[in-house]
Amino acid sequence: MASQEEKQAQPFADIFDEDEAEKSFLLSKPTCLIILGKPGSGKKTLARKLAQIWKCIFIEALEVIQTNINEETEYGLKCQELLFKGQSIPEELVTKMILKKIESPEVAHFGYILSGFPSLSEEYMTVSQQIEKIKNLKLKPDFLINIKCSDYDLCQRISGQRQHPDSGQVYQRNQWDPNVIEKHKKEKDQHQEENEEGDEEQEEEETEEDPLMMSKFLHELVQRPEDILENAEERVGMYKDIMLRPLEDLMAEQHCQYLIELDGNQRPDDLCVVNKNDICCYCCFNKQDELFRVLSSCKQIAHGYRWCRSRWGKACPVALKEGDIVLGNPDLAVSFLGKMYVLSSPEALKTFMLNPRPYLLPPMPLPPCKVLVFGPPFSGRTTICNLIAHKYKGKV
């Protein structure tokens, strides 16, 4: 048992101190996830929905390629050049774009949801090397979500997919096959007879599917080559031969509390509900167009807890990081962790929203020290001012 002197020697810490709590959050790692599963099991659909719910950055090969092309980055221009020549984008270039996205400022703040990596293609790196790359990431995944589905059910689902050539939209069998839709209607009618109240959610879903059956685009739906039953079975077999064992080893190393296994036969919306209960995400960053004085009085965070000004008032935190005092524009106000920050320019706002942590962690941003030097004429005021400014990188 510790003596009284040892107890007194320990520093007192208030676990409910607001500044300590904010500092702890800013130093914390954002939540990161990886979606695993067989080809066609719905990894991309689930990842996209979770990214929207948890405000994380969705990272997937096609998404990253499209983003780089739209932003005309170095990688994007190279991809565009290859596509214009009718060539495919090499796996090495795709992997570099994915890894660069993971290391981006916005991911460092919001976290990521990664889908489609590791990939079946071993053109650039083997599956084991890709998994090793994941283990060595600066932002390692906190959760592994594995979508499980039997080979038969998965191949039947894939072979039932149809695509509209113009829009690229993919429809499942229960959205385009009249026989399946009619069967669902009969089951729904039987269910309503047994239960008069019925299920409002199911009624809404069925009404969404009915227009498609009667649509003039129904006869235009086509089956993609990769959705043919034989090709689907080949892809699933390749996955089991190449990727299954290394992924099982990766999941075995993961703590069971952070390994989530889902039934791939469920609808994506149902899977998202399951993940809401299992995943705790810390990303919360909502832009507010209203001024602080309006928010402080009406849009309270919680009962008895109002919005607060940041400790720098109207000063722009991005400018403070650079050593300048620039008053922010009220139209560029954002809220973060219950405090209002006012940015001075659209560029500063974009930079701050990508990752606000560097501008809030000690020792920055701190209000620049203001020094007044006064004295009689010819006493050396200008010389002293210039020396102080040079020493502390200030402005006269």
C-alpha positions in Angstrom: 0.0 0.0 0.0 1.4 3.4 -1.0 2.3 5.7 1.8 0.7 9.1 2.4 3.8 10.9 1.1 3.7 8.9 -2.2 0.0 9.8 -2.6 0.7 13.5 -2.2 3.5 13.3 -4.6 1.2 12.3 -7.5 0.0 15.2 -9.5 -3.7 16.0 -9.3 -5.5 15.5 -12.6 -9.1 16.4 -13.3 -10.4 13.8 -15.7 -13.3 16.0 -16.6 -11.2 19.0 -17.5 -12.3 20.3 -20.9 -8.9 21.2 -22.2 -7.4 17.8 -21.2 -10.3 16.1 -22.9 -9.9 18.1 -26.0 -6.1 17.5 -26.1 -6.7 13.8 -25.6 -9.1 13.7 -28.6 -6.7 15.7 -30.8 -3.9 13.2 -30.0 -6.1 10.2 -30.5 -6.0 8.1 -33.7 -9.0 8.3 -36.0 -11.1 5.2 -36.5 -10.0 3.1 -39.5 -11.7 0.0 -41.0 -11.1 -2.6 -43.6 -13.9 -4.5 -45.3 -13.0 -8.1 -46.3 -14.9 -10.7 -48.2 -15.3 -12.8 -51.4 -15.6 -11.1 -54.8 -19.2 -9.8 -55.2 -20.1 -10.1 -51.5 -20.9 -6.4 -51.2 -17.7 -5.0 -49.7 -17.8 -1.8 -51.8 -21.6 -1.2 -51.1 -21.2 -1.6 -47.4 -18.0 0.5 -47.2 -19.6 3.3 -49.1 -22.7 3.3 -46.8 -20.5 3.1 -43.6 -18.3 6.0 -44.9 -21.5 8.1 -45.3 -22.7 7.2 -41.8 -19.5 7.5 -39.9 -18.1 10.5 -41.9 -14.9 8.5 -42.8 -13.0 8.6 -46.1 -14.0 5.9 -48.5 -10.9 4.4 -50.2 -11.3 2.0 -53.1 -9.4 1.5 -56.3 -12.0 2.9 -58.8 -12.9 5.8 -56.4 -9.2 6.8 -56.0 -8.6 6.6 -59.7 -11.6 8.8 -60.4 -10.6 11.3 -57.7 -7.1 11.7 -59.1 -8.3 12.1 -62.6 -10.9 14.8 -61.6 -8.3 16.7 -59.5 -5.7 16.4 -62.3 -3.0 15.2 -60.0 0.3 13.7 -61.3 -1.1 10.2 -60.9 -4.4 11.3 -62.4 -2.8 12.7 -65.6 -0.8 9.5 -66.0 -4.0 7.4 -65.7 -5.8 9.6 -68.2 -2.9 9.2 -70.6 -3.0 5.4 -70.3 -6.8 5.3 -70.7 -6.7 7.5 -73.9 -4.2 5.0 -75.3 -6.6 2.2 -74.6 -4.2 0.7 -72.0 -5.2 -0.6 -68.5 -3.9 1.2 -65.4 -1.0 -0.9 -63.9 -1.5 -2.4 -60.4 1.6 -0.5 -59.2 0.1 2.9 -59.9 -3.2 1.9 -58.3 -1.5 0.8 -55.2 0.6 4.0 -55.0 -2.6 6.1 -55.2 -4.3 4.1 -52.5 -1.4 4.4 -50.1 -1.0 8.1 -50.8 -4.7 8.6 -50.1 -4.3 6.8 -46.7 -1.4 9.2 -45.9 -3.5 12.3 -46.8 -4.3 15.0 -44.2 -8.1 14.4 -44.4 -7.6 10.7 -43.6 -5.3 11.6 -40.7 -8.3 13.4 -39.2 -11.4 11.5 -40.4 -10.0 8.0 -40.7 -10.7 5.7 -43.6 -12.8 2.7 -44.7 -10.7 0.6 -47.1 -12.3 -1.8 -49.6 -10.8 -4.0 -52.3 -7.3 -4.0 -50.8 -5.6 -6.5 -50.6 -6.6 -7.3 -54.2 -6.6 -10.6 -56.1 -4.2 -9.2 -58.6 -0.6 -10.1 -57.8 0.9 -8.2 -60.7 2.7 -5.7 -58.4 2.7 -7.3 -55.0 1.7 -10.7 -53.7 -1.3 -11.0 -51.3 1.2 -11.6 -48.4 3.1 -8.4 -49.3 -0.1 -6.4 -49.5 -1.2 -7.6 -46.1 2.3 -6.8 -44.7 1.8 -3.3 -46.2 -1.5 -3.0 -44.3 0.2 -4.0 -41.0 2.9 -1.4 -41.5 0.6 1.5 -42.2 1.0 4.6 -40.0 -2.8 4.5 -39.5 -3.4 0.8 -38.9 -6.9 -0.5 -39.2 -8.8 -0.7 -35.9 -11.7 -2.9 -37.2 -11.7 -5.8 -39.6 -15.2 -6.4 -41.1 -15.5 -9.8 -42.8 -18.5 -10.5 -44.9 -19.2 -14.2 -45.0 -21.4 -15.9 -47.6 -21.6 -19.4 -49.0 -20.1 -20.0 -52.4 -23.5 -21.2 -53.8 -25.5 -18.2 -52.5 -22.8 -15.8 -53.7 -22.5 -17.2 -57.2 -26.3 -17.2 -57.6 -26.5 -13.6 -56.5 -23.7 -12.5 -58.9 -25.2 -14.4 -61.8 -28.5 -12.7 -61.2 -27.1 -9.2 -61.5 -27.9 -7.0 -64.6 -26.5 -3.7 -65.6 -28.0 -0.8 -67.5 -25.5 0.1 -70.3 -26.1 3.9 -70.3 -26.2 4.6 -66.5 -24.0 1.8 -65.4 -26.5 1.0 -62.6 -26.4 -2.6 -61.4 -29.7 -4.3 -60.4 -30.2 -7.4 -58.4 -32.5 -10.2 -59.5 -35.3 -9.1 -57.0 -35.3 -5.7 -58.8 -35.7 -6.8 -62.4 -37.0 -10.4 -62.5 -40.9 -10.3 -62.7 -41.2 -13.8 -61.3 -39.2 -12.9 -58.2 -41.0 -9.6 -57.7 -44.4 -11.4 -58.0 -43.3 -14.0 -55.5 -42.3 -11.3 -53.0 -45.7 -9.6 -53.5 -47.6 -12.9 -52.7 -45.5 -13.3 -49.6 -46.2 -9.8 -48.6 -50.0 -10.3 -49.1 -49.9 -13.4 -47.0 -48.0 -11.6 -44.3 -50.6 -8.8 -44.3 -53.4 -11.3 -43.9 -51.7 -12.7 -40.8 -50.8 -9.4 -39.4 -53.2 -6.6 -40.3 -50.8 -3.9 -39.3 -48.3 -5.0 -41.8 -44.8 -3.7 -42.2 -44.6 -0.1 -43.4 -40.9 -0.4 -44.3 -41.6 -3.4 -46.5 -44.4 -1.6 -48.3 -42.0 1.3 -49.1 -39.4 -1.1 -50.5 -41.9 -2.9 -52.7 -43.2 0.4 -54.1 -39.7 1.3 -55.0 -39.2 -1.9 -57.0 -42.6 -1.8 -58.9 -41.7 1.1 -61.2 -38.6 -0.7 -62.4 -40.5 -3.8 -63.5 -42.8 -1.6 -65.6 -39.9 0.6 -66.8 -39.1 0.9 -70.5 -35.4 0.3 -69.5 -36.1 -3.3 -68.3 -35.5 -4.8 -71.7 -32.2 -2.9 -72.0 -30.5 -4.6 -69.0 -27.6 -6.8 -69.9 -25.4 -9.3 -68.1 -21.8 -8.4 -67.7 -19.2 -11.1 -68.6 -17.9 -11.2 -65.0 -21.4 -12.0 -63.8 -21.8 -15.1 -65.8 -22.1 -18.1 -63.5 -19.0 -19.9 -64.7 -16.9 -16.7 -64.4 -18.3 -16.0 -60.9 -17.4 -19.5 -59.7 -13.9 -19.0 -61.1 -13.4 -15.7 -59.3 -14.6 -17.2 -56.0 -12.3 -20.2 -56.5 -9.3 -18.0 -57.2 -10.1 -16.0 -54.0 -10.1 -19.2 -51.9 -6.8 -20.4 -53.5 -4.9 -17.2 -53.3 -6.3 -14.9 -50.6 -8.3 -16.9 -48.1 -5.4 -18.3 -46.0 -3.4 -15.1 -45.6 -6.6 -13.2 -44.7 -7.5 -15.9 -42.1 -4.0 -15.4 -40.6 -4.6 -11.6 -40.5 -8.0 -12.0 -38.8 -6.5 -14.5 -36.3 -4.0 -11.9 -35.2 -6.8 -9.3 -34.7 -8.4 -9.0 -31.2 -11.8 -10.7 -31.3 -13.4 -7.5 -30.0 -12.3 -5.6 -33.2 -13.2 -8.4 -35.6 -16.7 -8.2 -37.0 -18.2 -11.0 -39.1 -21.4 -10.3 -41.0 -23.9 -12.5 -42.9 -23.5 -11.6 -46.6 -27.0 -12.7 -47.3 -28.4 -9.7 -45.4 -29.3 -6.5 -47.2 -26.6 -3.7 -47.0 -28.9 -1.5 -44.9 -29.3 -4.3 -42.3 -25.5 -4.8 -42.3 -25.1 -1.0 -41.6 -27.4 -1.3 -38.6 -25.3 -4.1 -37.2 -22.1 -2.1 -37.6 -23.7 1.0 -35.9 -23.9 -1.1 -32.8 -20.4 -2.5 -33.0 -18.3 0.4 -34.2 -17.6 3.6 -32.2 -16.5 6.4 -34.5 -15.0 9.6 -33.1 -15.3 11.7 -36.2 -17.6 14.6 -35.7 -17.1 17.7 -37.8 -20.1 19.7 -38.9 -19.9 22.9 -40.8 -22.2 25.6 -39.5 -23.2 28.6 -41.6 -24.8 30.5 -38.7 -22.8 32.8 -36.5 -21.8 31.9 -33.0 -24.2 34.2 -31.3 -27.1 32.3 -32.9 -25.7 28.8 -32.1 -24.9 29.7 -28.5 -28.5 30.5 -27.8 -30.5 27.9 -29.8 -28.5 25.0 -31.1 -27.1 23.6 -27.9 -24.9 20.6 -27.9 -26.6 19.1 -24.9 -28.9 20.4 -22.1 -27.0 23.0 -20.1 -24.1 23.0 -22.5 -23.8 25.7 -25.0 -21.5 26.4 -27.9 -18.2 28.1 -26.9 -15.9 30.4 -28.7 -12.4 29.0 -29.3 -9.7 30.5 -27.1 -8.5 32.5 -30.0 -11.9 34.3 -30.5 -12.3 35.6 -34.0 -8.7 35.0 -35.0 -8.1 32.5 -37.7 -6.2 29.4 -36.4 -4.6 28.7 -39.7 -3.1 32.2 -39.8 -2.0 31.9 -36.2 -0.1 28.8 -37.1 1.9 30.9 -39.6 2.5 33.6 -36.9 -0.1 36.2 -38.2 -3.1 37.6 -36.5 -5.9 37.6 -39.1 -9.5 38.1 -38.1 -11.8 35.4 -39.5 -14.8 35.9 -41.8 -18.1 35.0 -40.0 -19.3 33.3 -43.2 -16.4 30.9 -42.9 -17.3 29.7 -39.3 -17.1 26.0 -38.5 -17.8 24.0 -35.3 -15.5 21.4 -33.9 -15.6 19.7 -30.5 -18.2 22.2 -29.2 -16.2 25.3 -30.1 -16.6 27.8 -33.0 -13.6 28.6 -35.2 -13.7 31.5 -37.7 -11.4 31.1 -40.7 -10.1 34.0 -42.7 -10.3 32.6 -46.3 -11.8 29.7 -48.3 -8.3 28.2 -48.6 -7.8 28.4 -44.8 -11.2 26.8 -44.4 -10.5 24.0 -46.7 -7.1 23.3 -45.0 -8.6 23.4 -41.6 -11.5 21.1 -42.5 -9.1 18.5 -44.0 -7.3 18.1 -40.7 -7.8 20.6 -37.9 -5.5 18.8 -35.4 -2.2 20.5 -36.4 -3.8 23.9 -35.8 -5.2 23.0 -32.3 -2.5 20.8 -30.6 -0.1 22.5 -28.3 2.0 24.6 -28.6 0.0 25.8 -31.7 -1.9 27.7 -32.3 -1.0 30.3 -29.7 -1.9 33.9 -29.9 1.3 35.7 -30.9 3.1 37.6 -28.2 2.7 41.4 -28.6 5.6 43.5 -27.3 5.6 47.2 -26.9 9.0 48.9 -26.9 9.0 52.5 -25.8 11.6 55.0 -24.6 13.1 58.5 -25.3 14.2 59.5 -28.8 17.5 57.9 -30.0 17.4 55.3 -27.2 17.6 52.3 -29.6 13.9 51.4 -29.8 14.1 50.5 -33.5 17.2 48.4 -33.0 15.7 46.5 -30.0 12.5 45.9 -32.0 14.4 44.5 -35.0 16.5 42.2 -32.7 13.4 40.8 -30.9 11.5 40.3 -34.2 14.5 38.5 -35.7 15.0 36.3 -32.6 11.3 35.3 -32.3 10.3 35.5 -36.0 7.9 38.3 -35.4 7.0 41.4 -37.3 7.8 45.1 -36.4 
